[in-house]
């Protein structure tokens, strides 16, 4: 019988039969035909002289899924032992989901919490693992971060979306209670302050950063961190490593946030933390920025002085201008520039290049704040941007330091004047976004491109207007810089 005729007859017969089953033979299901489920060979396969294939009885017992990620429960040995012991205590009803979220956090958190290489890449787990086990507040923060990040790769999952909202709400609610409890504790009995509450605050800063939420959402976290860490300057810790990690993480987030949100942050109170010798000693651990710790303090000082420039008090402005010039000279002369030779190991190269990129961005930032229209100053800024791009090329494409390059890239891009410089910086932001999937990089690129378009238009207008004095143009430039930085997305770098 011709095959076409056989298929037509098959369709006529099937149309008359009411039976429709999802458990038919594999052959009928592949052909999208109805199956009467007769075994060992159904009527449709017999009629069309086809091999009738069936699923094994073992596979029928297993639930089918449209796609399958590697089972985190199967790989539960990769989770720290103390976390495994607590799973059935905290989340009896959904252990598989908890394993999935914790597994995602353990796999991806080095992108957000470390610039180390090799065995030091996950050093932070020395402090996080016990905290996850012992503090439901910290655990809720971890699950909020993991679920929100996982949602980027599975946007259609209503379960993950619900979990992300639920755990973020639990984390914020629990944090309010913990801070209120700490405020009620008298200082003398606070000799050994637990560090889980400030750790939870800073983990929420990671959440706002990685998921690029509205800038206002990071402000209460940073303000709370100032209060909590001030209480810990003069009190010892049972875990020195954890305390150092907290101060380094705080200084990183707060210094970069003060870049454009300084007027909304308690800069004066934070000064006590940044100027404390014990904190400076803690920064030497270098879990986030390696050998660039001193630049945390430099960025904070520049941002604090930038606020003084807007005070309108001539004396204060004069002092701030002098201090900025002195800081620029210090960055130019007192910090040794490494020899980027071929003999450098990968960790030293990452540290050296990252430090140099931040140092150059600090100097470019200062030059812009001073707003000098002198040709030699403009030439100096151009040279620094060129040097920045040269050093950027030295950073390996898979360097973990790329996760913290948003701030220096946007600051250098702010002063990039040639199309070549601009293309390289935007391409780098796009490359990092593809790898890290954090909108901070794509938003940074969009911010710069809009700024460059505006600059091109303003330059065209200035070229056509001979009546505008150079001093007026400088003032317009300063106002533009101040206004534009308030909208700069690198606060969540």
Secondary structure, DSSP 8 states (H G I E B T S, - for coil): --HHHHHHHHHHHHHH-----SSS-HHHHHHT------SSS-HHHHHTT-------HHHHTS---S-----TTTTGGGS-HHHHHHHHHH-SS-HHHHHHHHHHHHHHTHHHH----GGGGGTTHHHHHHHHHH-HHHHHHHHHHHHHHHTTT-TT-HHHHHHHHHHHHHHHHHHHHHHHHHHTS-GGG-TB--SHHHHHHHHHHHHHHHTT--THHHHHHHHHHHHHHHHHHSSB-S-HHHHHHHHHHHHHHHHHHHHHHGGGS-HHHHHHHHT-HHHHHHHTT-TTTTT-HHHHHHHHHHHHHHHHHTS--HHHHHHHHHHHHHHHHHHHHTS------TT--HHHHHHHHHHHHHHHHHHHHHHHHHT---HHHHHHHHHHHHHHHHHHTTS-TT-GGGGG-HHHHHHHHHT--SHHHHHHHHHHHHHHHHHH--HHHHHHHHHHHHHHHHHHHHHHHHHH-TTS-HHHHHHHHHHHHHHHHTT-GGGG-
